[in-house]
Amino acid sequence: MENALYVGLSRQMTLRRQLDIVANNIANADTTGFKVEQPLVQTEPRAPARSDDGPNPIKFVLDNGLARDFSQGSLKITNATFDLAIDGPGFFQIATPAGDRFTRDGHFRLDDIGRIVNQNGQPVLDAGGAEVIIDPRNGPVEIARDGSISQGIEQVGQLGVVTFDSLSALEKVGNNQFRNTSNAQPQPATGSLIRQGMLEGSNVNAIVQVTELIEVTRAYESMARMMENTQELSRRTVERLGRVE
């Protein structure tokens, strides 16, 4: 019976992890550029607690990481000059004190010295990996679909959109950003377009996530009842054995 409890506990641990991920998806249903996540689980054969109790080996349920869906979110019109959405694959490249970061969140602004920055004041990089600096006195800023930045007839820069051969190289680090965990260098996302005055919404389907939240909660409760029943059966068995003796 110990084996049933251990297997049940391993499943409860993965369900708790899944519950946290689903809750985070729901909390970020309105976060710009957020990508929905789901847990990966696997079974792993292990020796039973006792060789005379259950099959040999038994299979435990283990957390095997996190999967992220990078599919396109819906584009929303804001008409703000420095709200930018990527139409297609790729990421904006952001310079931070901890190194370059990558994001789909294009809610940008100008700082006091004219740099295009995110809401945390971190500069957005151009196609060559340099900061983009705008002089507001030179007139309205227009950003074309290829990322080129113009004021009047003068082109003053070009925003970069980069991608990776394998998106598994990206690790979430907070602030809606990712870092490159591999030695592979980002490449220009040549097939993608930049939409000025728009933001990409989250690709979270709130109805699907709420449904999954209910299913995970029920599965956790069912597993808890199974473990309680197993413990009760074990207790009764010990009591009966004691009376026989």
N, C-alpha and C positions, 0 to 999 in steps of 0.2 A: 504493500500500500504506500510505502514511502516513495516508490517510483511515480505513482500517480500524482502525489503531492508535488514532487519536484518538477514533473512535466507541466502540471497546472501552473506552478509558480513561474516557470520560464515563459509560458504563454501570457500570463498576466503582465509580466514585465514588458513584453513587446506590445501588448494592448495599451499599456500606460504610455509608452512611447508614441504609438499611433494616435492616441487621444490628444497628446500635446501637439503633434504636427497638424492634425485636423483643426484644433482650436486656433493655432497660429494662422492657418490658411483663412479661416473665417475672419479673424481679427484684421487680416490684411486684404480683405476683399475690395477695399477702396484705395489701396496703396498704389501709387503710380509705378507701373512697370514691374509689379510683384509677380513672381512665377510660382504656381502652385506646386506643392511638394507632397510626397508620399513615402512611407517607410518601405524598406526592403527587409524581408525576413527569410530565414532559411531554417531547415531542420538539420540537426547534427547528431549522428549516432554516438551514444556514450554507454559505458558500462552501467548496468543497473545498480541501485543501492545495495541489493542483495541478489546473489545469483539464483536463488530459488523463488524470487518474487518478480514475475513478469518476464517478458521476452528479453533476449540478450542478443544484440544491444537494444536499448530503447532510444527514442528520438526526442531531443529537446528542441524547443523553438528559440532561435537566436536572432538578435538584431543584426542585420547585414548592411546597414547604411541607409542612405537617403537618396531617392530619385527626384529629379526636378524637371518639370515640363516647361520648356522654353518656347512654347508656341506663342504666336502673336496675340496680344491683348487688343481690345477694341480701342480705336483712336477717338479722343474727345477734343472738340474744338474749344479753345480758351481765348484765342486771338491775342495772347500775350506775346510780345516780341521774342522773348528768350525761353518760351515754352517750346520744346522740340521733341518730336516723337520719331522713333526709328520705324520705318515701314519695311519690314523684312528682318533677316537675321543680323546680329551684331550688337555692339555695345559702345557707349561713349567711354572714353578713357579719362580718368580723373587722377590728378597728382595729389598724393597725401604724404604726410611725414613718414608713414610706414611703407611707402612704395606706391606704384600705380595700382589703381583699382578700376573696376569695370562695372557699368551700370546701364540699365534701360530707363532709369528715371531722368527725364530731360527737363525737369522743373528748375531752370537756371535763372541767373540774374547777373547784373553787373556789380562789381564791388567798387570801392572808393577810388581805385586806380584804373578802372576801366577793364578789368579782366572779366571774362565770362566764368562764373563760378557756380557751384551748386549751392543749396540752401545752407550748407555748413561752411561756406567760404572757401572750398577747395577748388582750384582752377581746373577747367575743362581743357583738354589738350587738343591741338590741331592735328592734321594728317601727318605732320612731321614730328609729333611728340612735344611740341612747344606750347606755352601758354598763349591764349588768344586775347589780345588787348584791343579794345575799341575806344575811340575818342567820340563821345556822344555829341560833341560840338560840330562834327562833320555831317550830321544829318541822320535820318532814320536808317535803321539797320535792316537789311533784307538778307535772309539766309535761303539759298536755293536748295533744290532737292539733292544736289550732289555735295552739299555742305559748304559751298563757297559763300563767303560773307562779303556783302557789298554795302557801300554808302554812296548813294548816287551812282556815278559811272565807275567809281573806283572800287576794285576788289581789295579788301583789307585782311583777308585770311580765309582759311578753309578748315572747318571742323572735320575731325576724323571719326570714322565708324570702323571698328575692328571686330574680328571674329577669330575663332580658334577651330582647328581641324577637329578637335575633340572637346566638347563642352564639359566633359568629366574632369578636365583640368581646373575648372573653376570651383572655388570654395566660398560659401557665403561668409562674410565677415561683419555683418551688421550695416546699418545705415543704407540698406537696399543696395549694397555693393558686393562685388566678388573679387577675389584675388586669384592670380594665376599660380597654381601649385606645381606646374611642370616647367621644364626647360624650353618648351615650345614657345616661340614668339608669336604675338598676335599678328594677323594678316588683315589687310584692308577688306572690308565687306563691300565688294564692288557692286553687288546686285541690290543693295539696300538704298532706300531713299530717306531723306530727312524732311519731315513735315513741320514747317514753322507755324507757330500759333496753335499747336496741338500737343496733347499728352497721351501716352499709351496707358490705358487702364490695366488693372490686374486681370490675369486670365483665370482667376478663381471663379468657379460656378458655385455660388453660395448655396443653391438648393441641393446640389450634389453633396457638398461638404456637410451641410446640416443633416442630411440623410445618413451619411457615413458616420457622423458623430453619434447619432442614435444607435446605429448598428454596433459600433465599437463599445458603447456604454452597455448595451444589452449583452454582448459577448463577454465583457468583463464580469458583469453580474452573474451570468450563467457559469463562468469558470469559478467564481467565488463560491457559488452554491455547490458545485461539484466537489470542490476541495473540502467544504464543510461536511458534506455527506460522507466523503471518504474518511475524514477524521472521526465522525460519529460512528461509522462502521468499524473502524479500528478500535475505538473505545469500547464498543459493545463486545467485540471479539475478545479483548483482554479481560473484560468482566466475566464472560462466560468461561474462559479458560481458568480464571481464578476460582470460580464456583466448582468447576470439575475437580480441581486439585483439592 
